[in-house]
Amino acid sequence: MKRRATLLGVGEVLAWWAVLALPWLVFIRAVNTLELVVSASAALVGAFASWGTRRAVSGW
């Protein structure tokens, strides 16, 4: 059960990361290395915040 919960958590964070990072990269005219690093980092922070918020609200 713990392994399944871990995989679901990782999958959820990856899904949130994709939802947050892809629009940022789509709306940037020219993606350079700095923009890629900043968008990936900001999206990862947002993904963990979204995941943690959902866990807190659902009482998981």
DRENTORKOL-3810 file (N, C-alpha, C; in nm, 4 decimals):
REM DRENTORKOL-3810
@n.u->0.0825; n.v->-0.1195; n.w->0.0000; ca.u->0.0000; ca.v->0.0000; ca.w->0.0000; c.u->0.0868; c.v->0.1258; c.w->0.0000
@n.u->0.1975; n.v->0.1244; n.w->0.0739; ca.u->0.2830; ca.v->0.2421; ca.w->0.0812; c.u->0.3491; c.v->0.2700; c.w->-0.0539
@n.u->0.3877; n.v->0.1634; n.w->-0.1251; ca.u->0.4511; ca.v->0.1820; ca.w->-0.2562; c.u->0.3520; c.v->0.2437; c.w->-0.3544
@n.u->0.2277; n.v->0.1981; n.w->-0.3484; ca.u->0.1252; ca.v->0.2514; ca.w->-0.4379; c.u->0.1014; c.v->0.3989; c.w->-0.4090
@n.u->0.0952; n.v->0.4364; n.w->-0.2817; ca.u->0.0747; ca.v->0.5762; ca.w->-0.2447; c.u->0.1915; c.v->0.6624; c.w->-0.2912
@n.u->0.3114; n.v->0.6087; n.w->-0.2814; ca.u->0.4293; ca.v->0.6829; ca.w->-0.3268; c.u->0.4240; c.v->0.7053; c.w->-0.4778
@n.u->0.3897; n.v->0.6012; n.w->-0.5521; ca.u->0.3800; ca.v->0.6141; ca.w->-0.6980; c.u->0.2704; c.v->0.7117; c.w->-0.7378
@n.u->0.1588; n.v->0.7088; n.w->-0.6678; ca.u->0.0519; ca.v->0.8041; ca.w->-0.6973; c.u->0.0956; c.v->0.9472; c.w->-0.6673
@n.u->0.1690; n.v->0.9649; n.w->-0.5583; ca.u->0.2192; ca.v->1.0977; ca.w->-0.5247; c.u->0.3176; c.v->1.1501; c.w->-0.6275
@n.u->0.4078; n.v->1.0654; n.w->-0.6712; ca.u->0.5051; ca.v->1.1051; ca.w->-0.7742; c.u->0.4332; c.v->1.1370; c.w->-0.9049
@n.u->0.3375; n.v->1.0544; n.w->-0.9401; ca.u->0.2602; ca.v->1.0792; ca.w->-1.0625; c.u->0.1833; c.v->1.2098; c.w->-1.0560
@n.u->0.1279; n.v->1.2395; n.w->-0.9404; ca.u->0.0526; ca.v->1.3639; ca.w->-0.9255; c.u->0.1446; c.v->1.4852; c.w->-0.9354
@n.u->0.2607; n.v->1.4774; n.w->-0.8725; ca.u->0.3555; ca.v->1.5896; ca.w->-0.8815; c.u->0.4013; c.v->1.6085; c.w->-1.0263
@n.u->0.4273; n.v->1.5006; n.w->-1.0974; ca.u->0.4670; ca.v->1.5124; ca.w->-1.2383; c.u->0.3550; c.v->1.5713; c.w->-1.3235
@n.u->0.2322; n.v->1.5319; n.w->-1.2951; ca.u->0.1187; ca.v->1.5865; ca.w->-1.3699; c.u->0.1039; c.v->1.7362; c.w->-1.3437
@n.u->0.1144; n.v->1.7767; n.w->-1.2164; ca.u->0.1071; ca.v->1.9190; ca.w->-1.1839; c.u->0.2219; c.v->1.9950; c.w->-1.2494
@n.u->0.3412; n.v->1.9347; n.w->-1.2488; ca.u->0.4567; ca.v->2.0007; ca.w->-1.3100; c.u->0.4307; c.v->2.0255; c.w->-1.4586
@n.u->0.3783; n.v->1.9249; n.w->-1.5272; ca.u->0.3505; ca.v->1.9399; ca.w->-1.6702; c.u->0.2447; c.v->2.0470; c.w->-1.6948
@n.u->0.1407; n.v->2.0475; n.w->-1.6132; ca.u->0.0330; ca.v->2.1456; ca.w->-1.6290; c.u->0.0849; c.v->2.2869; c.w->-1.6061
@n.u->0.1799; n.v->2.3028; n.w->-1.5157; ca.u->0.2324; ca.v->2.4360; ca.w->-1.4856; c.u->0.3460; c.v->2.4782; c.w->-1.5780
@n.u->0.4295; n.v->2.3856; n.w->-1.6216; ca.u->0.5476; ca.v->2.4212; ca.w->-1.7015; c.u->0.5159; c.v->2.4391; c.w->-1.8497
@n.u->0.4320; n.v->2.3545; n.w->-1.9040; ca.u->0.4082; ca.v->2.3599; ca.w->-2.0483; c.u->0.3470; c.v->2.4908; c.w->-2.0962
@n.u->0.2447; n.v->2.5449; n.w->-2.0297; ca.u->0.1930; ca.v->2.6743; ca.w->-2.0789; c.u->0.2972; c.v->2.7859; c.w->-2.0730
@n.u->0.3798; n.v->2.7846; n.w->-1.9688; ca.u->0.4836; ca.v->2.8864; ca.w->-1.9583; c.u->0.5767; c.v->2.8773; c.w->-2.0802
@n.u->0.6190; n.v->2.7577; n.w->-2.1134; ca.u->0.7109; ca.v->2.7411; ca.w->-2.2256; c.u->0.6439; c.v->2.7675; c.w->-2.3599
@n.u->0.5153; n.v->2.7416; n.w->-2.3694; ca.u->0.4439; ca.v->2.7653; ca.w->-2.4947; c.u->0.4329; c.v->2.9149; c.w->-2.5234
@n.u->0.4129; n.v->2.9957; n.w->-2.4207; ca.u->0.3914; ca.v->3.1383; ca.w->-2.4412; c.u->0.5199; c.v->3.2196; c.w->-2.4466
@n.u->0.6348; n.v->3.1574; n.w->-2.4290; ca.u->0.7620; ca.v->3.2276; ca.w->-2.4429; c.u->0.8043; c.v->3.2200; c.w->-2.5893
@n.u->0.8448; n.v->3.3317; n.w->-2.6434; ca.u->0.8789; ca.v->3.3375; ca.w->-2.7845; c.u->1.0038; c.v->3.2533; c.w->-2.8146
@n.u->1.1131; n.v->3.2783; n.w->-2.7449; ca.u->1.2374; ca.v->3.2043; ca.w->-2.7666; c.u->1.2808; c.v->3.1427; c.w->-2.6337
@n.u->1.2832; n.v->3.0126; n.w->-2.6303; ca.u->1.3187; ca.v->2.9427; ca.w->-2.5058; c.u->1.4691; c.v->2.9211; c.w->-2.5039
@n.u->1.5367; n.v->2.9889; n.w->-2.4103; ca.u->1.6794; ca.v->2.9654; ca.w->-2.3931; c.u->1.6995; c.v->2.8841; c.w->-2.2647
@n.u->1.8213; n.v->2.8544; n.w->-2.2322; ca.u->1.8507; ca.v->2.7681; ca.w->-2.1178; c.u->1.8032; c.v->2.8292; c.w->-1.9869
@n.u->1.8232; n.v->2.9580; n.w->-1.9686; ca.u->1.7804; ca.v->3.0239; ca.w->-1.8461; c.u->1.6285; c.v->3.0160; c.w->-1.8288
@n.u->1.5535; n.v->3.0435; n.w->-1.9345; ca.u->1.4077; ca.v->3.0352; ca.w->-1.9273; c.u->1.3623; c.v->2.8927; c.w->-1.8978
@n.u->1.4288; n.v->2.7958; n.w->-1.9538; ca.u->1.3942; ca.v->2.6555; ca.w->-1.9303; c.u->1.4172; c.v->2.6179; c.w->-1.7839
@n.u->1.5299; n.v->2.6606; n.w->-1.7277; ca.u->1.5606; ca.v->2.6304; ca.w->-1.5879; c.u->1.4632; c.v->2.7014; c.w->-1.4941
@n.u->1.4348; n.v->2.8269; n.w->-1.5218; ca.u->1.3432; ca.v->2.9033; ca.w->-1.4361; c.u->1.2027; c.v->2.8454; c.w->-1.4424
@n.u->1.1547; n.v->2.8140; n.w->-1.5610; ca.u->1.0192; ca.v->2.7603; ca.w->-1.5730; c.u->1.0081; c.v->2.6226; c.w->-1.5085
@n.u->1.1078; n.v->2.5376; n.w->-1.5271; ca.u->1.1042; ca.v->2.4045; ca.w->-1.4662; c.u->1.1097; c.v->2.4138; c.w->-1.3142
@n.u->1.1915; n.v->2.5041; n.w->-1.2626; ca.u->1.2031; ca.v->2.5200; ca.w->-1.1172; c.u->1.0755; c.v->2.5770; c.w->-1.0562
@n.u->1.0225; n.v->2.6800; n.w->-1.1170; ca.u->0.8997; ca.v->2.7415; ca.w->-1.0655; c.u->0.7834; c.v->2.6437; c.w->-1.0735
@n.u->0.7757; n.v->2.5685; n.w->-1.1810; ca.u->0.6683; ca.v->2.4708; ca.w->-1.1949; c.u->0.6835; c.v->2.3583; c.w->-1.0931
@n.u->0.8049; n.v->2.3200; n.w->-1.0612; ca.u->0.8260; ca.v->2.2151; ca.w->-0.9613; c.u->0.7840; c.v->2.2624; c.w->-0.8226
@n.u->0.8165; n.v->2.3866; n.w->-0.7889; ca.u->0.7728; ca.v->2.4428; ca.w->-0.6607; c.u->0.6202; c.v->2.4478; c.w->-0.6557
@n.u->0.5592; n.v->2.4931; n.w->-0.7624; ca.u->0.4133; ca.v->2.4981; ca.w->-0.7691; c.u->0.3500; c.v->2.3604; c.w->-0.7637
@n.u->0.4148; n.v->2.2617; n.w->-0.8254; ca.u->0.3623; ca.v->2.1250; ca.w->-0.8242; c.u->0.3627; c.v->2.0677; c.w->-0.6831
@n.u->0.4714; n.v->2.0880; n.w->-0.6108; ca.u->0.4762; ca.v->2.0392; ca.w->-0.4723; c.u->0.3769; c.v->2.1141; c.w->-0.3832
@n.u->0.3591; n.v->2.2434; n.w->-0.4067; ca.u->0.2615; ca.v->2.3197; ca.w->-0.3289; c.u->0.1195; c.v->2.2718; c.w->-0.3581
@n.u->0.0898; n.v->2.2455; n.w->-0.4834; ca.u->-0.0431; ca.v->2.1957; ca.w->-0.5205; c.u->-0.0683; c.v->2.0580; c.w->-0.4618
@n.u->0.0311; n.v->1.9732; n.w->-0.4692; ca.u->0.0189; ca.v->1.8377; ca.w->-0.4146; c.u->-0.0015; c.v->1.8420; c.w->-0.2635
@n.u->0.0772; n.v->1.9216; n.w->-0.1946; ca.u->0.0639; ca.v->1.9337; ca.w->-0.0503; c.u->-0.0695; c.v->1.9939; c.w->-0.0092
@n.u->-0.1154; n.v->2.0921; n.w->-0.0842; ca.u->-0.2447; ca.v->2.1530; ca.w->-0.0545; c.u->-0.3569; c.v->2.0526; c.w->-0.0720
@n.u->-0.3514; n.v->1.9748; n.w->-0.1792; ca.u->-0.4560; ca.v->1.8751; ca.w->-0.2019; c.u->-0.4557; c.v->1.7688; c.w->-0.0923
@n.u->-0.3371; n.v->1.7291; n.w->-0.0492; ca.u->-0.3273; ca.v->1.6313; ca.w->0.0607; c.u->-0.3850; c.v->1.6877; c.w->0.1902
@n.u->-0.3555; n.v->1.8141; n.w->0.2177; ca.u->-0.4055; ca.v->1.8754; ca.w->0.3417; c.u->-0.5565; c.v->1.8899; c.w->0.3395
@n.u->-0.6111; n.v->1.9268; n.w->0.2263; ca.u->-0.7554; ca.v->1.9470; ca.w->0.2156; c.u->-0.8304; c.v->1.8143; c.w->0.2201
@n.u->-0.7742; n.v->1.7126; n.w->0.1554; ca.u->-0.8446; ca.v->1.5838; ca.w->0.1493; c.u->-0.8239; c.v->1.5007; c.w->0.2752
@n.u->-0.7293; n.v->1.5382; n.w->0.3600; ca.u->-0.7041; ca.v->1.4632; ca.w->0.4832; c.u->-0.6339; c.v->1.3316; c.w->0.4599
@n.u->-0.5539; n.v->1.3256; n.w->0.3537; ca.u->-0.4853; ca.v->1.2015; ca.w->0.3156; c.u->-0.3751; c.v->1.1705; c.w->0.4071
END
